[in-house]
Amino acid sequence: MGISRGLRIWRMGALVAIGWGLFTITLMHVISSHDPIHDTLSSYTTTDPGLLSASVLALAVGSLAVLGCLAAGGVPLPRTTRVLLSLWALGLATAAVFPASYPPRPDLASGEIHLYSCVVAFASLPAAALTLLEPLRGTAERAVVARWLRFGVAVLVVFGVSFLFARLDEAGLPVHTVTELLPAGATQRLMLVADVVLLLGLIRVAVRVDATRTAAELQPATARD
């Protein structure tokens, strides 16, 4: 499948950055003593802050490169899509710079910034994918975006519910059974997988749109020959 040089460069940058982010976050899980089922990723700031920040920042850089892929591939990008993808990357970067607040050195201001940055990021990526459905109407690429968007939204809702009940459990409310059935750590990691898959799906859309455009440009030249 022939694609333009610009798209190849952006795709390489996106895959390298996302791959590095996944590698560092996997390494963090291997060497850390945290419970990946119940502990959220933010809690790793108490034991592995360097790896956590590196993985999240790499994912933010890779996400901006995905935006570059979409633009280079000729995917119709409404301004809203560009803004939302940028907010997703900015939210990740801000969450990496301002860690969550945990003992023994709690920082409430940093914790609040971290929390709301995560909220912005988690909401912005599926919203960005949603804004692509109308420009891609009538194309096979729309089905790719819609498929992974449905998965991402479903997982986001599950994580939101599990996180809410985890907070209620911490406040002393009798909801421990729910937190055991829907552990926030596990659902957050599933959401991370869904987000990465959605980003890879957007790269695939960019490649397919670019390849279709390139083939269409070559057809008249072939006909003249």
FIMARFI-306751 format. One line per field, with one value per residue: residue number from 1; residue in one letter; x negated, y negated, z of N, C-alpha, C, CB in turn. Coordinates in Angstrom, 3 decimals. Each point is the difference from the previous one (the first is absolute). Glycine has a CB too. Example, Ala and Ser with C-alpha at 12.3 -4.5 7.8 and 13.67 -1.06 7.14 Angstrom:
2
num 1;2 .
residu A;S .
n_c1 -13.190;-1.542 .
n_c2 5.690;-2.223 .
n_c3 7.800;-1.966 .
ca_c1 0.890;-0.820 .
ca_c2 -1.190;-1.190 .
ca_c3 0.000;0.060 .
c_c1 -0.900;0.770 .
c_c2 -1.200;-1.090 .
c_c3 0.000;0.730 .
cb_c1 1.892;-1.184 .
cb_c2 1.173;0.628 .
cb_c3 1.246;-2.145 .
# end
This chain:
225
num 1;2;3;4;5;6;7;8;9;10;11;12;13;14;15;16;17;18;19;20;21;22;23;24;25;26;27;28;29;30;31;32;33;34;35;36;37;38;39;40;41;42;43;44;45;46;47;48;49;50;51;52;53;54;55;56;57;58;59;60;61;62;63;64;65;66;67;68;69;70;71;72;73;74;75;76;77;78;79;80;81;82;83;84;85;86;87;88;89;90;91;92;93;94;95;96;97;98;99;100;101;102;103;104;105;106;107;108;109;110;111;112;113;114;115;116;117;118;119;120;121;122;123;124;125;126;127;128;129;130;131;132;133;134;135;136;137;138;139;140;141;142;143;144;145;146;147;148;149;150;151;152;153;154;155;156;157;158;159;160;161;162;163;164;165;166;167;168;169;170;171;172;173;174;175;176;177;178;179;180;181;182;183;184;185;186;187;188;189;190;191;192;193;194;195;196;197;198;199;200;201;202;203;204;205;206;207;208;209;210;211;212;213;214;215;216;217;218;219;220;221;222;223;224;225 .
residu M;G;I;S;R;G;L;R;I;W;R;M;G;A;L;V;A;I;G;W;G;L;F;T;I;T;L;M;H;V;I;S;S;H;D;P;I;H;D;T;L;S;S;Y;T;T;T;D;P;G;L;L;S;A;S;V;L;A;L;A;V;G;S;L;A;V;L;G;C;L;A;A;G;G;V;P;L;P;R;T;T;R;V;L;L;S;L;W;A;L;G;L;A;T;A;A;V;F;P;A;S;Y;P;P;R;P;D;L;A;S;G;E;I;H;L;Y;S;C;V;V;A;F;A;S;L;P;A;A;A;L;T;L;L;E;P;L;R;G;T;A;E;R;A;V;V;A;R;W;L;R;F;G;V;A;V;L;V;V;F;G;V;S;F;L;F;A;R;L;D;E;A;G;L;P;V;H;T;V;T;E;L;L;P;A;G;A;T;Q;R;L;M;L;V;A;D;V;V;L;L;L;G;L;I;R;V;A;V;R;V;D;A;T;R;T;A;A;E;L;Q;P;A;T;A;R;D .
n_c1 -0.854;-1.817;-0.024;-0.914;-3.001;2.245;0.847;-2.999;-0.284;2.624;-0.630;-2.762;1.253;2.201;-1.948;-2.030;2.241;1.441;-2.691;-0.772;2.827;-0.323;-2.924;0.908;2.566;-1.713;-2.078;2.309;0.869;-2.988;-0.415;3.049;-0.109;2.618;1.904;-0.660;2.769;-0.179;-2.108;1.923;-2.446;0.214;-1.538;-2.661;-0.208;-1.146;-2.252;-0.635;-0.252;-1.651;2.283;2.221;-1.492;-0.649;3.017;1.081;-2.181;0.574;3.064;-0.676;-1.692;2.245;2.122;-1.795;-0.318;3.236;-0.002;-2.122;1.937;2.225;-1.840;-1.215;2.897;1.049;1.387;2.146;-1.999;3.336;-2.116;1.123;-2.545;-1.986;1.328;-0.145;-3.065;-0.791;1.602;-1.604;-2.704;0.900;0.868;-2.824;-1.501;1.656;-0.504;-3.209;0.016;1.742;-1.458;2.970;-0.395;-1.759;-0.276;-3.054;0.962;3.666;-0.927;3.405;-1.373;-0.664;2.936;1.374;-1.900;0.628;3.074;0.029;-2.242;1.967;2.466;-1.494;-0.802;2.784;1.420;-2.238;0.243;3.065;-0.021;-1.972;1.907;2.494;-1.442;-0.357;3.343;0.089;-2.659;0.996;3.204;-0.817;-2.567;0.099;-0.674;3.003;-0.893;-2.637;1.642;2.176;-2.049;-1.263;2.712;1.144;-2.615;-0.032;2.862;-0.424;-2.504;1.351;2.242;-2.059;-1.636;2.563;0.744;-2.874;-0.236;2.738;-0.876;-2.949;1.496;1.932;-2.464;-1.258;2.802;-0.226;1.807;0.493;-2.039;-1.800;1.970;-1.064;-3.059;0.342;1.308;-2.242;-3.432;0.355;-2.160;1.860;1.077;-2.962;-0.856;2.663;-0.761;-2.896;1.355;1.840;-2.449;-1.529;2.516;0.388;-2.992;0.340;2.691;-1.618;-2.191;2.329;1.066;-2.807;-0.165;2.793;-0.470;-2.748;1.137;2.312;-2.020;-1.883;2.327;0.922;-2.937;-0.144;2.789;-1.189;-2.743;1.456;1.594;-2.682;-1.296 .
n_c2 1.191;-2.011;-1.440;-2.605;0.638;-1.062;2.869;0.946;-2.274;0.661;3.091;-0.450;-1.840;2.075;2.377;-1.545;-0.950;2.731;1.581;-1.864;0.401;3.101;-0.108;-1.603;1.788;2.784;-1.192;-0.734;3.030;1.024;-1.763;-0.005;1.610;-1.014;2.310;-0.121;0.201;-2.878;-1.939;-2.124;0.582;-1.859;2.374;-0.483;-2.960;2.191;1.236;-1.808;-3.708;1.352;1.754;-2.235;-1.982;2.153;0.732;-2.942;-1.004;2.452;-0.767;-3.050;0.865;1.922;-2.363;-1.786;2.536;0.230;-2.989;0.858;2.292;-2.058;-1.888;2.248;1.214;-2.915;0.321;-2.334;-1.273;-1.145;-2.221;2.548;1.684;-2.158;-0.140;3.085;0.454;-2.415;1.303;2.735;-1.481;-1.782;2.501;1.336;-2.556;-0.398;2.954;-0.458;-2.608;1.177;3.092;0.402;-1.852;2.915;-0.854;-0.291;-2.351;-0.434;-1.781;-0.604;-1.192;2.787;1.083;-2.188;0.469;3.078;-0.387;-1.771;1.651;2.471;-1.698;-0.854;2.917;1.293;-2.163;0.059;3.006;0.114;-3.036;0.885;2.336;-1.982;-1.739;2.756;0.385;-2.420;0.539;3.076;-0.740;2.728;1.765;3.123;-2.520;0.342;2.931;-1.132;-1.942;2.093;2.069;-1.936;-1.732;2.626;0.426;-2.892;0.038;2.725;-1.068;-2.777;1.534;1.783;-2.483;-1.500;2.395;0.277;-3.070;0.061;2.407;-1.244;-2.466;1.878;1.579;-2.680;-0.677;2.921;1.088;2.982;-0.357;2.774;1.194;-2.198;0.534;3.187;-0.672;-2.130;0.941;-3.301;2.146;1.147;-2.721;-1.280;2.454;-0.236;-3.069;0.808;1.879;-2.337;-1.941;2.056;0.622;-3.110;-0.304;2.398;-1.289;-2.601;1.756;1.292;-2.823;-0.786;2.569;-0.472;-2.994;0.678;2.356;-1.786;-2.218;2.000;1.190;-2.880;-0.713;2.707;-0.482;-2.357;1.553;2.575;-1.676;-1.218;2.902 .
n_c3 0.000;-2.337;3.032;-1.406;0.527;1.959;0.836;0.547;2.164;1.527;0.199;1.422;2.187;0.762;0.480;1.885;1.966;0.364;0.561;2.414;1.372;0.034;1.275;2.497;0.653;-0.059;2.019;2.035;0.223;0.621;2.581;1.528;2.668;-2.143;0.788;-3.559;1.921;1.231;-1.626;-1.828;-1.791;2.627;1.645;-2.019;1.719;2.278;-2.127;-2.551;0.580;-2.364;-1.036;0.226;-1.863;-2.216;-0.457;-0.293;-2.092;-1.966;-0.126;-0.782;-2.490;-1.079;-0.067;-1.923;-1.954;-0.237;-1.071;-2.202;-1.024;-0.634;-1.721;-1.818;-0.814;-1.386;3.263;-1.394;2.586;0.525;0.700;1.588;-0.864;1.025;2.832;0.569;-0.690;1.935;2.439;-0.277;0.389;2.446;1.752;-0.256;0.891;2.639;1.007;-0.243;1.832;2.419;1.390;0.494;2.488;0.784;3.110;-1.147;-2.407;0.530;-2.566;1.271;-2.599;-1.190;0.552;-1.773;-2.456;0.022;-0.226;-2.504;-1.737;0.140;-0.989;-2.614;-0.752;0.164;-1.952;-2.381;-0.996;-0.392;-1.069;-2.362;-0.867;-0.148;-2.254;-1.967;-0.201;-1.994;-1.609;-0.441;-1.326;-1.776;1.556;0.240;2.015;1.277;0.892;1.443;1.766;0.843;1.234;2.003;0.790;1.327;1.627;1.178;1.196;1.558;1.523;0.854;1.594;1.576;1.044;1.057;1.848;1.210;0.865;1.604;1.770;0.709;1.326;1.662;1.282;1.123;1.506;1.862;-2.757;1.213;-3.065;1.580;-2.264;-2.016;0.670;-0.742;-2.853;-0.862;1.184;-0.611;-0.982;-2.166;-1.112;-0.422;-1.810;-1.779;-0.581;-1.087;-2.119;-1.025;-0.594;-1.796;-1.808;-0.665;-1.028;-2.000;-1.228;-0.836;-1.554;-1.679;-0.940;-1.164;-1.809;-1.383;-0.847;-1.386;-1.764;-1.225;-0.902;-1.551;-1.749;-0.999;-1.077;-1.802;-1.650;-1.683;-0.312;-1.149;-2.170;-1.266;-0.348 .
ca_c1 0.854;-0.851;0.426;-0.895;-1.182;0.345;0.759;-0.918;-0.787;0.886;0.374;-1.148;-0.100;1.101;-0.184;-1.156;0.367;0.990;-0.691;-0.852;0.892;0.468;-1.145;-0.332;1.070;-0.108;-1.150;0.423;0.811;-0.843;-0.911;0.689;0.691;1.411;1.023;0.546;1.450;0.706;-0.704;0.024;-1.326;-0.480;-0.622;-1.392;-0.837;-0.676;-1.100;-0.657;0.456;-0.695;0.569;1.384;-0.023;-0.550;0.987;1.129;-0.485;-0.193;1.327;0.450;-0.728;0.532;1.347;-0.172;-0.441;1.205;0.650;-0.781;0.337;1.316;-0.137;-0.830;0.716;1.125;1.274;0.676;-0.094;0.631;-0.782;0.325;-0.812;-1.375;-0.023;0.210;-1.203;-1.019;0.355;-0.354;-1.447;-0.328;0.437;-0.972;-1.254;0.202;0.099;-1.348;-0.791;0.582;0.394;1.083;-0.404;0.018;-0.960;-0.190;-0.192;1.180;0.035;1.404;0.139;-0.436;0.979;1.198;-0.355;-0.136;1.325;0.797;-0.694;0.393;1.395;-0.007;-0.611;0.823;1.214;-0.301;-0.333;1.213;0.742;-0.675;0.388;1.411;0.115;-0.456;0.995;0.724;-0.843;-0.315;1.248;-0.006;-1.285;-0.297;-0.788;0.916;0.290;-1.158;0.086;1.198;-0.186;-0.862;0.616;0.979;-0.760;-0.605;1.029;0.493;-1.014;-0.060;1.137;-0.278;-1.029;0.584;0.812;-0.887;-0.744;0.949;0.262;-1.232;-0.006;1.043;-0.514;-0.990;0.727;0.634;1.328;0.006;0.043;-1.224;0.296;-0.082;-1.406;-0.637;0.480;-0.531;-1.175;-0.375;-1.283;0.184;0.787;-0.813;-0.944;0.787;0.249;-1.248;-0.056;0.996;-0.494;-1.098;0.594;0.668;-1.056;-0.497;1.061;-0.061;-1.134;0.456;0.890;-0.844;-0.691;0.964;0.429;-1.132;-0.205;1.088;-0.271;-1.149;0.444;0.849;-0.864;-0.782;0.854;-0.001;-1.308;-0.077;0.902;-0.629;-1.085 .
ca_c2 -1.191;-1.168;-1.194;-1.131;-0.050;-0.724;0.886;1.022;-0.605;-0.188;1.315;0.529;-0.731;0.396;1.375;0.044;-0.639;0.836;1.229;-0.289;-0.173;1.320;0.719;-0.522;0.301;1.435;0.144;-0.515;1.031;1.152;-0.254;-0.648;0.852;-0.382;0.961;-0.518;0.181;-0.992;-1.284;-0.729;-0.346;-1.203;0.353;0.367;-1.176;0.137;0.965;-0.017;-1.227;-0.216;0.865;-0.416;-1.237;0.293;0.727;-0.879;-1.020;0.652;0.179;-1.325;-0.316;0.880;-0.450;-1.140;0.560;0.556;-1.153;-0.257;1.054;-0.283;-1.154;0.379;0.989;-0.603;0.247;-1.273;-0.261;-1.215;-0.687;0.616;1.205;-0.423;-0.535;1.083;0.834;-0.789;0.013;1.334;0.021;-0.977;0.559;1.015;-0.649;-0.704;1.018;0.519;-1.038;-0.201;1.332;0.124;-0.254;1.185;-0.017;-0.847;-1.406;-0.420;-1.338;-0.076;-0.786;0.864;1.075;-0.508;-0.224;1.329;0.605;-0.642;0.229;1.346;-0.066;-0.638;0.912;1.190;-0.380;-0.651;0.926;0.523;-1.106;-0.296;1.047;-0.216;-1.089;0.471;0.868;-0.709;-0.195;1.288;0.673;0.597;0.639;1.185;-0.440;-0.379;1.200;0.242;-0.947;0.289;1.248;-0.200;-1.034;0.678;0.716;-0.979;-0.649;0.992;0.178;-1.255;-0.015;0.988;-0.555;-1.098;0.574;0.650;-1.049;-0.653;0.870;0.069;-1.205;0.167;0.990;-0.700;-0.911;0.776;0.489;1.466;0.389;0.769;1.114;-0.511;-0.259;1.290;0.475;-0.917;-0.662;-1.162;0.224;0.848;-0.694;-1.068;0.603;0.359;-1.240;-0.344;0.856;-0.505;-1.259;0.299;0.639;-1.054;-0.765;0.824;-0.001;-1.274;0.115;0.859;-0.819;-0.924;0.772;0.414;-1.184;-0.435;0.975;-0.193;-1.249;0.225;0.846;-0.811;-0.919;0.757;0.548;-0.805;0.080;1.313;-0.010;-0.770;0.808 .
ca_c3 0.000;-0.104;0.724;-0.207;0.863;1.218;0.884;0.521;1.082;1.155;0.527;0.724;1.258;0.883;0.462;0.907;1.271;0.691;0.391;1.148;1.140;0.436;0.573;1.328;0.955;0.283;0.895;1.302;0.645;0.322;1.120;1.112;0.973;0.051;-0.417;-1.263;-0.055;0.808;0.020;-1.269;-0.510;0.679;1.274;-0.225;0.215;1.292;-0.092;-1.313;-0.673;-1.266;-1.031;-0.249;-0.792;-1.323;-0.801;-0.320;-0.936;-1.300;-0.585;-0.429;-1.233;-1.034;-0.365;-0.907;-1.278;-0.633;-0.626;-1.207;-0.969;-0.576;-0.887;-1.146;-0.801;-0.705;0.677;0.285;1.434;0.516;1.029;1.288;0.135;0.310;1.368;0.964;0.034;0.700;1.421;0.485;0.204;1.039;1.275;0.392;0.370;1.270;1.050;0.242;0.671;1.332;0.475;0.975;1.386;0.861;1.103;1.189;-0.347;-0.768;-0.600;-0.389;-1.231;-1.098;-0.133;-0.672;-1.410;-0.600;-0.145;-1.047;-1.270;-0.432;-0.442;-1.319;-0.966;-0.229;-0.729;-1.280;-1.088;-0.656;-0.613;-1.267;-0.951;-0.328;-0.981;-1.312;-0.630;-1.055;-1.183;-0.633;-0.372;-1.327;-0.277;0.813;1.152;1.075;0.790;0.866;1.114;0.796;0.746;1.167;0.834;0.862;1.025;0.892;0.820;0.961;1.043;0.754;0.928;1.051;0.883;0.758;1.079;0.978;0.714;0.903;1.150;0.792;0.834;1.021;0.948;0.820;0.891;1.056;-0.362;-0.136;-1.418;-0.236;-0.909;-1.370;-0.325;-0.248;-1.301;-1.010;0.563;-0.807;-0.656;-1.179;-1.027;-0.575;-0.942;-1.175;-0.720;-0.675;-1.190;-0.952;-0.555;-0.920;-1.182;-0.760;-0.670;-1.106;-1.002;-0.720;-0.926;-1.098;-0.830;-0.761;-1.038;-1.023;-0.753;-0.823;-1.069;-0.965;-0.716;-0.876;-1.107;-0.873;-0.739;-0.967;-1.055;-1.227;-0.642;-0.635;-1.153;-1.080;-0.561 .
c_c1 -0.889;0.574;-1.054;-1.151;0.315;0.744;-0.899;-0.797;0.850;0.378;-1.142;-0.153;1.069;-0.225;-1.169;0.375;0.997;-0.639;-0.895;0.847;0.487;-1.127;-0.295;1.093;0.027;-1.145;0.357;0.816;-0.852;-0.802;0.707;0.694;1.492;0.900;0.657;1.511;0.723;-0.676;0.072;-1.424;-0.579;-0.730;-1.470;-0.940;-0.757;-1.214;-0.777;0.382;-0.653;0.591;1.425;0.041;-0.495;1.031;1.148;-0.422;-0.224;1.333;0.561;-0.670;0.519;1.372;-0.054;-0.475;1.159;0.788;-0.734;0.276;1.316;-0.079;-0.789;0.712;1.185;1.352;0.669;0.087;0.707;-0.888;0.242;-0.837;-1.424;-0.107;0.099;-1.203;-1.136;0.273;-0.329;-1.494;-0.421;0.403;-0.965;-1.292;0.116;0.083;-1.366;-0.848;0.481;0.503;1.161;-0.549;0.173;-0.949;-1.295;-0.216;1.182;-0.128;1.397;0.194;-0.387;1.003;1.258;-0.264;-0.095;1.365;0.767;-0.673;0.359;1.433;0.081;-0.541;0.924;1.271;-0.308;-0.266;1.243;0.831;-0.620;0.369;1.446;0.160;-0.482;1.063;0.724;-0.875;-0.309;1.248;-0.073;-1.302;-0.185;-0.759;0.896;0.297;-1.140;0.067;1.168;-0.189;-0.809;0.503;1.016;-0.693;-0.574;1.002;0.525;-0.980;-0.119;1.126;-0.245;-1.051;0.554;0.818;-0.893;-0.785;0.900;0.243;-1.253;-0.109;1.040;-0.437;-1.021;0.671;0.766;1.388;-0.053;0.136;-1.196;0.232;-0.123;-1.451;-0.770;0.416;-0.556;-1.202;-0.509;-1.317;0.140;0.756;-0.784;-1.004;0.714;0.299;-1.249;-0.159;0.962;-0.472;-1.114;0.537;0.706;-1.020;-0.558;1.041;0.004;-1.179;0.399;0.916;-0.813;-0.698;0.961;0.469;-1.110;-0.236;1.072;-0.231;-1.149;0.388;0.853;-0.830;-0.793;0.835;0.034;-1.323;-0.161;0.861;-0.619;-1.118;0.550 .
c_c2 -1.240;-1.190;-1.075;0.012;-0.703;0.868;1.075;-0.531;-0.163;1.338;0.613;-0.684;0.418;1.393;0.124;-0.572;0.848;1.305;-0.201;-0.184;1.331;0.808;-0.470;0.320;1.495;0.266;-0.456;1.046;1.189;-0.241;-0.564;1.020;-0.300;1.144;-0.523;0.143;-1.140;-1.370;-0.659;-0.344;-1.207;0.327;0.376;-1.183;0.087;0.915;-0.093;-1.255;-0.227;0.812;-0.410;-1.242;0.261;0.678;-0.911;-1.082;0.596;0.205;-1.331;-0.406;0.856;-0.422;-1.210;0.478;0.666;-1.108;-0.385;1.020;-0.306;-1.159;0.365;0.986;-0.554;0.312;-1.345;-0.240;-1.292;-0.628;0.615;1.245;-0.349;-0.480;1.130;0.942;-0.720;-0.030;1.346;0.061;-0.954;0.512;1.057;-0.637;-0.710;0.978;0.588;-0.992;-0.230;1.349;-0.050;-0.156;1.256;-0.215;0.693;-1.475;-0.472;-1.429;-0.166;-0.762;0.835;1.122;-0.434;-0.236;1.332;0.620;-0.607;0.103;1.366;0.020;-0.591;0.959;1.168;-0.317;-0.472;0.981;0.618;-1.092;-0.375;1.027;-0.175;-1.075;0.407;0.806;-0.689;-0.267;1.292;0.761;0.523;0.675;1.221;-0.382;-0.395;1.190;0.323;-0.892;0.350;1.239;-0.237;-1.121;0.627;0.734;-0.975;-0.658;0.968;0.181;-1.254;-0.073;0.966;-0.535;-1.137;0.494;0.605;-1.031;-0.709;0.849;0.185;-1.206;0.108;0.998;-0.635;-0.939;0.740;0.500;1.509;0.460;0.886;1.159;-0.432;-0.230;1.294;0.563;-0.836;-0.736;-1.106;0.206;0.793;-0.730;-1.150;0.552;0.462;-1.242;-0.462;0.819;-0.513;-1.288;0.240;0.639;-1.039;-0.857;0.776;0.094;-1.279;-0.020;0.836;-0.770;-0.948;0.713;0.370;-1.177;-0.460;0.949;-0.133;-1.246;0.175;0.835;-0.786;-0.963;0.718;0.501;-0.858;0.077;1.326;0.049;-0.753;0.788;1.106 .
c_c3 0.000;0.744;-0.171;1.007;1.321;0.998;0.588;1.182;1.258;0.630;0.797;1.356;0.994;0.572;0.971;1.365;0.782;0.478;1.214;1.261;0.545;0.639;1.421;1.017;0.336;0.964;1.414;0.760;0.442;1.271;1.230;0.903;0.081;-0.471;-1.279;-0.127;0.708;0.005;-1.371;-0.420;0.726;1.292;-0.157;0.179;1.317;-0.078;-1.303;-0.781;-1.354;-1.133;-0.338;-0.876;-1.412;-0.888;-0.424;-0.993;-1.389;-0.705;-0.490;-1.308;-1.154;-0.472;-0.927;-1.368;-0.741;-0.679;-1.271;-1.087;-0.706;-0.984;-1.253;-0.910;-0.757;0.600;0.286;1.503;0.361;1.077;1.376;0.241;0.390;1.446;1.021;0.080;0.716;1.500;0.642;0.305;1.117;1.382;0.508;0.489;1.346;1.163;0.332;0.789;1.431;0.523;0.982;1.415;0.848;1.176;-0.461;-0.317;-0.843;-0.504;-0.588;-1.302;-1.214;-0.238;-0.720;-1.480;-0.733;-0.282;-1.166;-1.367;-0.560;-0.517;-1.404;-1.052;-0.333;-0.789;-1.418;-1.133;-0.637;-0.652;-1.343;-1.063;-0.444;-1.070;-1.390;-0.739;-1.145;-1.226;-0.746;-0.440;-1.439;-0.372;0.895;1.265;1.178;0.907;0.956;1.234;0.912;0.867;1.273;0.899;0.948;1.140;1.027;0.927;1.060;1.156;0.859;1.031;1.160;0.970;0.848;1.178;1.081;0.807;1.004;1.248;0.859;0.923;1.120;1.066;0.939;0.999;1.095;-0.313;-0.274;-1.454;-0.348;-0.968;-1.455;-0.393;-0.230;-1.357;-1.142;0.577;-0.925;-0.733;-1.285;-1.101;-0.619;-1.003;-1.269;-0.830;-0.740;-1.274;-1.067;-0.657;-1.012;-1.278;-0.868;-0.741;-1.193;-1.109;-0.817;-0.968;-1.210;-0.944;-0.870;-1.152;-1.124;-0.840;-0.930;-1.167;-1.078;-0.835;-0.985;-1.211;-0.983;-0.832;-1.078;-1.170;-1.261;-0.746;-0.736;-1.256;-1.175;-0.649;-0.903 .
cb_c1 1.855;-0.789;1.294;1.926;-1.473;0.089;2.067;-0.158;-1.416;0.889;1.550;-1.122;-0.974;1.557;0.952;-1.571;-0.409;1.840;0.071;-1.699;0.694;1.716;-0.948;-1.315;1.339;0.940;-1.559;0.003;1.956;-0.141;-1.791;0.324;-2.116;-0.657;0.412;-2.161;-0.328;0.801;-1.546;2.284;0.644;1.888;2.223;0.774;1.605;2.180;1.308;-0.008;0.386;-2.048;-1.457;0.690;-0.388;-2.271;-0.602;0.984;-1.081;-2.052;0.393;0.381;-2.041;-1.316;0.863;-0.526;-2.291;0.100;0.787;-1.751;-1.229;1.095;0.106;-2.026;-0.725;-1.361;-0.878;1.325;-2.167;2.300;0.103;2.322;1.432;-0.346;1.053;2.451;0.705;-0.323;1.817;1.881;-0.302;0.290;2.354;1.003;-0.537;1.189;2.324;0.163;-0.414;0.665;-2.340;1.271;0.644;0.552;1.890;-0.953;-2.526;1.384;-2.535;0.613;-0.480;-2.391;-0.898;0.743;-1.245;-2.179;0.032;0.916;-1.883;-1.584;0.766;-0.300;-2.251;-0.901;1.050;-0.923;-2.151;0.024;0.644;-1.895;-1.641;0.626;-0.307;-2.309;0.282;1.417;-0.978;-2.052;1.271;1.610;-0.975;-0.054;-1.790;1.009;1.400;-1.385;-1.020;1.400;0.112;-1.920;-0.339;1.543;-0.557;-1.701;0.640;1.223;-1.242;-1.048;1.556;0.576;-1.750;0.044;1.856;-0.188;-1.491;1.086;1.767;-1.125;-0.766;1.757;0.388;-1.635;0.200;-1.330;0.596;0.999;1.213;-0.778;1.532;2.256;0.108;-0.064;2.079;2.293;-0.603;1.223;-1.081;-0.015;2.092;0.276;-1.445;1.011;1.726;-1.042;-0.625;1.816;0.615;-1.572;0.289;1.875;-0.576;-1.414;1.343;1.071;-1.629;-0.187;1.802;-0.341;-1.590;0.728;1.515;-1.029;-1.074;1.581;0.827;-1.517;-0.071;1.858;-0.156;-1.497;1.363;1.633;-0.957;-0.427;1.965;0.577;-1.400 .
cb_c2 1.234;0.835;1.379;-1.324;-0.014;-2.076;-0.431;1.008;-1.206;-2.097;0.326;0.512;-1.902;-1.438;0.802;-0.211;-2.240;-1.004;0.722;-1.073;-2.190;-0.035;0.284;-1.833;-1.938;0.534;-0.351;-2.336;-0.716;0.552;-0.390;-2.028;0.132;-2.392;0.748;0.557;2.480;1.868;0.847;-0.943;0.930;-1.259;0.771;1.764;-1.350;-0.387;1.484;2.515;-0.963;-0.479;1.868;0.978;-1.313;0.202;2.107;0.436;-1.226;1.145;1.965;-0.637;-0.636;1.829;0.869;-1.498;0.347;1.837;-0.810;-1.030;1.674;0.843;-1.527;-0.388;1.654;0.126;2.162;0.223;1.232;0.939;-2.109;-0.893;1.149;-0.640;-2.138;-0.151;1.104;-1.404;-1.661;1.022;0.590;-1.851;-0.465;1.577;-0.283;-1.831;0.526;1.324;-1.083;-2.406;0.739;1.516;-2.419;1.494;0.013;1.976;0.261;1.559;-0.027;0.108;-2.108;-0.536;0.965;-1.062;-2.105;0.300;0.443;-1.569;-1.481;0.977;-0.248;-2.252;-0.643;0.955;-0.622;-1.881;0.484;1.836;-0.852;-1.060;1.564;0.685;-1.615;0.035;1.158;-1.045;-1.949;0.101;-1.486;-1.707;-2.218;1.402;-0.783;-1.751;0.870;0.645;-1.791;-1.051;1.289;0.820;-1.706;0.253;1.796;-0.389;-1.476;1.166;1.598;-1.131;-0.595;1.872;0.643;-1.347;0.467;1.986;-0.314;-1.118;1.180;1.285;-1.360;-0.535;1.825;0.151;-1.592;-1.299;-2.270;0.129;-2.141;-0.627;0.982;-1.077;-2.099;0.431;0.818;-0.273;2.127;-1.436;-0.081;2.008;0.625;-1.317;0.721;1.941;-0.623;-0.593;1.979;1.054;-1.155;0.291;2.150;-0.019;-1.112;1.315;1.468;-1.154;-0.209;2.009;0.151;-1.367;0.903;1.857;-0.684;-1.052;1.555;1.152;-1.303;-0.149;1.989;0.190;-1.426;0.662;1.026;-1.523;-1.498;1.045;0.121;-2.118;-0.494 .
cb_c3 1.234;-2.187;1.675;-0.904;-2.038;-1.335;-1.343;-2.284;-1.697;-1.047;-1.938;-2.182;-1.248;-1.325;-2.157;-1.963;-1.036;-1.408;-2.369;-1.524;-0.933;-1.824;-2.302;-1.083;-0.903;-2.265;-1.945;-0.934;-1.388;-2.433;-1.663;-1.430;1.289;-0.386;2.414;-1.024;-0.082;1.405;1.799;0.535;-2.225;-1.003;0.798;-1.565;-1.346;1.117;1.459;-0.026;2.230;1.281;0.789;2.200;2.086;1.011;1.209;2.276;1.911;0.878;1.509;2.396;1.344;0.974;2.185;1.956;0.966;1.721;2.242;1.412;1.406;2.089;1.986;1.385;1.626;-2.006;1.039;-2.125;0.081;-0.507;-1.352;-0.176;-1.690;-2.409;-0.812;-0.449;-2.141;-2.056;-0.463;-1.344;-2.416;-1.671;-0.642;-1.656;-2.426;-1.220;-0.759;-2.114;-2.220;-0.566;-0.329;-1.567;-0.248;-1.977;1.737;1.106;0.082;1.354;-0.521;2.400;1.282;0.533;2.069;2.142;0.616;1.201;2.452;1.714;0.742;1.670;2.390;1.077;0.872;2.120;2.173;1.291;1.154;1.658;2.283;1.258;1.065;2.325;1.862;0.899;2.172;1.762;1.147;1.395;1.596;-0.630;-0.690;-2.077;-1.571;-1.487;-1.877;-2.001;-1.434;-1.781;-2.152;-1.343;-1.823;-1.960;-1.671;-1.726;-1.945;-1.854;-1.483;-1.986;-1.898;-1.589;-1.665;-2.075;-1.639;-1.518;-2.000;-1.971;-1.333;-1.841;-1.981;-1.711;-1.687;-1.889;-1.901;1.527;-0.965;2.277;-0.563;2.287;1.720;0.248;1.346;2.471;1.100;-1.050;1.184;1.608;2.219;1.480;1.215;2.105;1.925;1.245;1.700;2.206;1.432;1.358;2.132;1.949;1.288;1.670;2.184;1.606;1.480;1.956;1.919;1.494;1.748;2.070;1.724;1.488;1.885;2.016;1.647;1.554;1.975;1.979;1.508;1.655;2.028;1.849;1.780;1.074;1.771;2.235;1.555;1.177;2.032 .
# end
